[in-house]
């Protein structure tokens, strides 16, 4: 009866008429730039989206389409124009609009990462804002850049005849750093450079009969300029954290999380906007509610960087969002609509089994791919969550679909494939949580042989299950992503095997006296800041580098105050006399306490020798309290407007002595 009622309600939502829908444009994104999918999958995704209530697909491509003007990537890494015409025809037959995305400023690594186009990159002669030598941003001071882009865009316009075209423009952090752009940035400012790109892109698209879409996050740094954007540009407002107010909208991003009621302002100015959540259940509900109240013209469910996972596990959420956006969202909660979607997709499951699926869908953590034990430090155990997910997996394995057993379902949109993927991801996260729980005991300078032995025994118990899970993942990849690039859905699972081997290879011994660890207590009010820490120790009359340019931020489950224990890569034969802590980066960060320890002694600050650069309340570090010494400049937006403000070094030097 419950299944029948759910099916009837789902049909009512579907047939309610999109006149009742809160958003005229209901879009879902398919990220093909980071992960190719087969043409058959793309067409199947279009059909699934249509059946879910979407009327638009945002096809995130960057440089995935190989053309005459852009022949530099391999055939295996790209689609042909004819393949894209095939998916365009499929969308047209379904009555779905396609909005292609080609980033014309940042996120251009698919283009300027090719050696033939590196001369067009902002990073061609100098590192970008955050260092490194990667090429990822177009330099618009070069006439050749726009000549290339205009040629490529014309080819894309011919392939994608729809009226809307998205040009990216998000996260353009390296703009203004090349020898040609830096003087403009120092003189006219980053906002002038950015607006020049917008004016060029808008003019070129308009001349070719296209309406421009763009991400709006960079206006956090120069909000006064948003009024200069042509009013026919569709502004895409994205935020992926749960920290969203239905009345005031989300906090922002890198610019001190600057909050402004962007969508309401767009509506008041007569500008169309899209509110853009991510596949996080809480974020979806809050961003959608805000967008509906603020007057957004449409909504876009974004999905990003799926190379380490498949889309199948996300399909229930995709279905639920499409259903919800096609109904009166004020009268239907997203949670209730998710129940409807699960009943549609899994009519053969019981209510209890669908509830188990829901438990797993609410864990929105991405799969991790590291096999280094140090990368598991700092993640808090979640015993209550782990228990709930283990019970959910056990319940689902006993269901009629029997996930992770038998043949691989051929159709990635089938109930069996969707559940197979959901349970496989849950199993990977469960094993990852286990390694996170044992990591501190394995690397601590106070570890005991019995700690290592106990951890190895637990790993032995999991070995067979991990191996079977990895083998299943490889079979899924062969079935669902044949000949796609990259082919790395197995990476998080292979990391479990590598991690198991690393643990089993450990010696069951105590730490030596020359093994040391740093113990930090950090405070980071702005998660989007970029705190870069280095630590040095004075041994005799020499300063020894202990930690070089490391970034620590709170992990999921932690708050702004968090602790880290960091084993040192160097060995110290003698006890140090002093520590020097150096900070540079974007935003302000606090250090409440620091200590240096080996297996038998712990050194703590005993005095403040010096404080240089942007340091305040340095004396707070002398006591182990939640009051912190503060480093750097909290005004991230101001730092962004000047190329080298984030390179200012702030430091304190501490005398240390034995503590407890």
N, C-alpha and C positions, 0 to 999 in steps of 0.2 A: 504493500500500500504506500509506504514512504517513497519508494522508487517511482511509483506511478504519479504521486503528487508532485514530486520533484520534476518529473518529465513534463507534466502539465504546466507547472509554473515556468519552467524554462521556455516552453513553447510560447507562453503568454508574453514573456519578456522579449522573445525574438520577434513576435508578431505585433507587439504593442505599437509599432510604427515609429520610425525614427524621428517623427515630429515630437515625441516625448523625450527623445534623447537630449542630454544636457549639452553635448558637443556636436557641432555640425561636422567636424572632421574627427574621425576616430581612427588613429593610426597606430601601427605596431612596426617596430624597426627590426630589420634583419641585417646583422653586421657581417658582411662578406669580406670586408677589408682585412680583418684579423683571422678569419676562418672561412675558407671556401666551403660550399656545399654543392652537391650535385644539382644539375638543372632539374632533375626529377624531384629532389627535395624542395627546391625553391617553389616549384609549381604546386607541390603538395602543401607547402606552408601558406601559399596564397589561398588555396581552397579552405584550409583550416581557419585562416583569418576571416575570410568571407562568412563562413558558417558561424563564426563567433560574434559577428556584428561589426567588424571593422570595415571601413570603406576606403582606406588608404594604407599603402605599404611604403615605409621609408627604407630605401635600399642603400645601406651605407657601403660605398664602394671604394672611396679614395682612388687608388690606381689599379684596381682589379681588372679593368677592361683593357685589353691590348688593341691598339689601333695603329694606323699608319704613322701618326705623329708621336706615338708612344709605344715603340716596339721593343723596349729595352728589358722587359721582364720575360721570363721563360714561359712557354706555353703551359707548363704544368702549374704555374703560379697565377694564371690569368684566365679570364673568360674571353671568348671571341665575340665580336659584335653580333654575329648570327645567333649565338647562344643567348645573348641578352635580348635580341629581338624576339626570340622564342618565349622568354618569360614575360616580355611586354605584351605579346599576343595573348598569353594565358590570362594575365591580369585584365586585359580588355574584355575577354570573354566572360569574366566573372563580374565585371562592372567595378573593378577596383582601380583607383588611381595609384600610380607609382611616383614617388618623389625620390630621385637619385641624389646621392650626396657625394660631391667631389670637393675636398677641402682645398681652398685656394690660398691659405696662409700657413697655419700650423697643422700638425697631424698630416704632414705631406711626405712622410718617410718612404712611402711606396714609390714616390716620384724622385725626390732629391736623394734618396738612398741609392739610386742607380748611379753608377760612376759617370754615365753619360750626362747626367743632370746635376751632379754635385756642385757645379759652378753656379747654379741658380739658388743655392741654399744660403740662408742667413748665417749658418755656421761654417761657411766654406773656409774662413781664415781664422776665426776665433771660436772658443767654446761658447756655448749658450749660457743662459743665466745660472743654471745649476751645475755647470761644469760638464765634462764629458765631451766626446768628439762626434756624437751621433748627428747625422744630418736629418732634420725633420721639419724645417720651416722654409717657405719660399721667401726670397728677398724681393720686395717690390720696388726697390730702388734701381733694379736692373731692368731695362726695357725688354731684354730677352725673356725675362720671367713671364711678363704679360703676353708676349708674342707666343710663347709655348702654351700657356694656359688658354688663350683664346682659340688657338688651333685645336687643342684637345677638347675643350668645351663644345666647340661647334660639332665635332664628331659625336660627342655624347648627346647633343641636342637632336641629332639625326636619329640616333638609336632610341632615345626616350622622347617621344613627341609630346608628352603631357605638358601642361602649362606651368607646373611648379618645379623648381630646382633649388636644392639646398647646397650652399657653398661653405658650410662649416663655420669658421672664424672663432672657434672656442680655444681656450687655453693657449693663447699665442705668446707664451712666456719669453721666447727668444727673439721676438721682434724688437729691432732697435739695437742689435749687438754687432752687426757687421760694420766694417769701416765706412760704408756709405750711409748706413742708417743711424749709426751712433751719434753723429753730429746733429742730425734732425731730431733725434730723441732728446738730446741735451738742449737744443734750441727751441723747437716747436712743441716737443712733448710726445709721449706715446699715443695720446689720444688723437693727435693730428695725423700721425702715420696710419693709425687704425682706420680712421674715418676716410682717409684717401683710398684705402683698399675697398671699403664698403662702397664708396661712390663709383669707383671703377667697376666693381663687380655688378652693382645694380644697373649701371648704364649699359654694360655689355649684355646682361641678361635681358633687359627691357628691349634693347635693339633687336634681339633675337626672339622676341615674343614670349619670354619666360618671366614668371614671377619669382622673386628671390625669397628664400628662407634662410635663416641663420640662427645659430646659438647666441644667446645674449649675455653670457656670463662675464665677458670682459668689460662690460660697462660698469661693473662694480668699481673699477679703478678710475673711471672718469664719467660718473653718472650724468653730469651736466650735458654731455654730448649726445645722449640717447635721443633727444628731441630733434637732432639733425638727421636722423635716419629717415629715408623716404618712407612715407606713410603706407605704401603698398607692400613693404617688406614684412614677411611673417616672422615674428619674434618667437623663438623657441626657448622657453624658460625651464631649465632643468635643475633638479636637486634630488639627491639620492639618499640622504639621511632621513631618519624618522622625525627629525627636529623641524617640524613644519606646523605653523599656526594656521588654522582654517580662516582666521580673520586677517592676519598680517602677512601670510605667506612664509616661505622658508628663509632661514638664514642663508647667507651666500657661501662662497667658496674660499679661495686663497686670499682674498682681500679682507682680512679680519672678520670673515663671515658677515660682511656688510648686508644688512637686511633692508629691503625696500619693497613696497607693495607694487612690484613691477607690473603684474598682470592687470591689476585694477587701473593703473596709470595708462597702460596700453588701451584698455577698453574705453577709458574716458577720452583719449585722443583719437579714437576711431581706428586704432591699429589692431590688426588681427594678431592673435598670439596663440601659442600652443603651450599647455602645461605638460611637463615631461617627467614623469616618475621613472623609476627603474623597477626591476622584478623583485622588489622587497615589499612584502605584503603590507606592512605598516606604512611605509612610504607611499605606496600606491593609494591607500585610502585617504591619507592626509593631503597629498598633493592634488588628488582629484577633487576632494571637497573644497579645497582652497580655490582651484581653478574654476569650479562651477559657480562659487559665490562671487568671485572677482570678475567674472565675465570673459573667461578665455573662449576663444572661437573654436578651439579644438583641443585634443589631448593626444599625446604620443607616448606609448609604452616603449621605452628604450631597452635594448638588450645589447650587451657589449662583450667583446673578447671571449668568444665561446670556444676557443681552440682546445682548452683543457676539459671541455665537457660537451655534451650533446644538447640539442634543443628539446629533446623529448621530455626531459624532466620538468621543463618550464611550461610545457603546453597547458596543463591545468590552470595555471595562473593566467596565461595568455587568454584562454577561453573565458575565464571568470571576468577579467578586465573588459574584454569585448562585450560580454553580456551586461556588465554593470554600466558601462558607458552608453549602452543602448537603451537604458531604462531611466526611471526617475531615481537618481542616486540618493536623493534626500529621503526617499521612502523605502529604499532597500540598502541594507548594509553590505559592504563588500564581503564580509565574512559569510553572510547568508548566501550571497551570490556564488561564492566559492563552493559552498555545499551543493548548489545547483549544478555547477560545472562538473564537480566530481561525480555527481549522480548521472550526468550525461555521458561522461567518458567511461565511467566504471559501473554500468548498471548491474554487472554480474557480482560486484562486491557487496558485502553486508554494510550496514551503517557503521558497525564497529571498525571494519576494515577501511572504509573511506575516512573515518576519523583518524586512523593510523596514518593514512596518506597525508592528511592535513597537518599532522604533527611534523612530518618530515618536510613539508613545503614551507613551514614557518621558519626553518633553519636556512637562512639566506646566505650563509657563509660560502665563499668561493673555495674551490678545491685548491690546495697548495701543492707545490711541486718540489719542494726542497727536501733533500735527504741528509742535510747537515744538522747534527744534533743541536748545534747552537741556535739554529733558526727556530727551534721549538721552545726556547726559553721565553718567559714572560707571558705565556698564555695561561690564563687561570683555568683550573679544572672546573668543569661544569657537571658535577655528578648527577644532579637532579635532571638536567637536560639529557645527559647521556643515557640515564636509565629509561627515560620516556622514549627516546629514539630507539634504544635496543628493544624495548617492548613492542614498539611500532613495527620494526623490521621483523621481529619474530611473528607478529600477527599476520603480516603481509606474506611472509614466506609460506604460511599455512593456508593461504587463500587459494581459490580455484585457479588463479593465474600463475601461481608458483614462480615468482620472479627469481632470476639467477639460476634457473635450472632448465634443462631441456635445450631445444634448438633456439638460436637467436631469432626473434621475430623479424621477418623481412621488412615489414612496413614500419618505419619509425613513428608513424602517427597512430598506430594501433594501441589499444589499451595495454596489451602485453608488453610492447616496447616501452611505452611511457612508464609503466610500473617497474620494468627491468632497470631503466635508467635512474629512476628515483631511488630505488633500493640500493643500486650500486653506489651512487653518490653518498647515500647515508652510511653505507658500510665504510667507504673511504674516510669519511669524516670521523667515524667512530674510532677507527685505527689511528687516525691522526691525533685525536684527543688522547688516546692512550699514550702515544709517544710524547705528547706535550706533558703528560702527567709524570712520566719517569725521567724526562730530560734533566730537570734540576738536580736530581740525585746522582746522575751519571757524570756531570761535569763539575760539581761543587768540589772545592779544595778540601772539604770536610767529608767527602764520600768515604764509605767503608766498603771493604771487599764484599760483604754480604749484601750491600745495596746493589752492586753491579750483578752479583750472582742471581739475586731475586728478579732483577729486570730481565736478564737473559732467559731465565726460566719462563717468564711471562711471554717474551717474544717467541720462544720455541712453541708455545701453545697456539700462537697466532699464525705461525709460518704457513701452514697448509691452507688456512682460509685466505690469507693474503695472496698466495700464489694462485689459488683458484679464481679469486676476484680479478686479478690481473689478466689471467687467461681469458676470462669472460669479456673483459673490456677490449682486449685485442680482437676478439671475434665480433663484438659490437662495431668496432671501428671498421673492420673489413666489410661488414654488411651495410652499414649506414653511411660511411664516408669513403667509398672506394676511390682511390686516386685523387684525393683532395689534399690541398696544401693550406696550412701545415697539417701533418698527421700526428697530432700530439694529445689526443684524448686519453691516451694511456699514461701520459707523463705523471699525473698525480698518483697513479696506482703503481707505476714502476718505482716512484720515489719511496713507497712503502717497503718494497723489496730491498732497495738500497739501504734504507734506514735500518731494516732488520739486520742486514749483513754488518752494518757499522756497529750496531749494539753488540751483536754476537762476537765481533772481533775484539771487543774491549778486554783489557786485562783486569782481572779481579784483584786489584791492588788499591791501597790507599794512595792519596796524592803525596808527592815529594815536597820537601820543605821549600824548594825553589819554584813551586807552582803557586800562583797568586790569582786572586780575583778582585775586581772592583765591585763595590756595592753602592748603587745609586738610589736616591729617592728624588724623582723628577716631578715637576708640576708643569703641565702644558695646557693652558686655557684654550688655545686655538689649535685644534687638531690639524687644520690645513696649513699651519705654519711649517717651516722647514728648519728645525733645530739641528745644527751640525756640531758635534762635540769631539774634542781631542783631549787626551790626558797624558801628562808627562810626569815622571818620578825622578827626583834627585837622589842618585846613588853615589856616595862619595861627593866628588865635585862635578859630576857629569849628569846631564839631563837625558833620561832614557824615554823614548816614545813608547807608551803603553797602548793607547788607543788613538787611531788616526781617522778623523772625519767620519764619525759614525752618527747615524740618525736613529733616535728612539722616539717612538710615539706610543700612546696607549693602545692596546689591542681590544678587540670586541670583548665586552664584559668588564673592562676597566674604566675608571673615570680619569679626570684630569690629573689626579695624584696617583702615581704608579711607581713601582720599584723594579729595578733590573739588577741581576747578578751576572757579571760578565767575566768569564774566564779569560785570562790574559794570554795572548799569543807568544809573549816573551817570558823567559824565566829570569828571576832575580836571585842571585846568590847571596846578596846582602839586603838588609832591610833599608828601605828608602828613608830619607830625612824630611822630604817635602813632596807635595803634589802641586802640579799646575794644571788647572782646568781651563780650557780654551773653548770659546763659543763663537761661531759665526753662522749667519743664516738669516732667514726671513721670519719675522715675528719674535715675540718675547717668550723666553722659556725660563722656568725656575728650577733650581737645584736646592732641595731642602737639606740634603746630607750626602756625603760620600765617605766611603771607608775602603781600606785596602787590607786584604786578609790572605793568610795562608792557612795550613791545616792547624796551626798551633797558636797563632797570634793575630790580632786584629788592630790595625792602626786607624785612628780617627783624627780629625782636625783638632789641633790644640791652639792654633793662633793664625791670624790673618796677616800675611807678610805684605801683600800688595793686591790692589784691584785696579785694572786698567780698562779703558774703553767704556762701553755702555754697561756698567754694572751698578746695581743699587741694592741696598740692604745686604751687602756681602757678609756682614757679621752673623746673619741668620744661619749660615752653613755650619757654624761652630757647634751648634747644639742639634741633637736629633729630634726635631719637631717638624710639624707641617708648615712652619714658616720658612719661606725659601729666600735664597739669594736670587736676584733676577738679572738675566743676561739679555742683551739685544734690545731691539726697538719694536714695540708692539704695533707700530704704525706700518703694517705690511703694505697697505695701499700706497703710501708715500715711497716706501722702498722700491716698489714695482716701477714707479715712474722715473726712476733714476737707475741706470744700469748696474752700478757697483755698490749701492747702499747695502746690499746683502753680504758684502765681503768685508765689512767692518769687524775687526777682531776684538773680542772682549774676553778678559781673563782674570782669574784670581790665583794667587799663589798661597799655599797653606803649609804651615809647619804641622807635622803629624807626630803622634806618640801612641803608645799602647793604650787601648781602650777595651771595652767589652761589647 
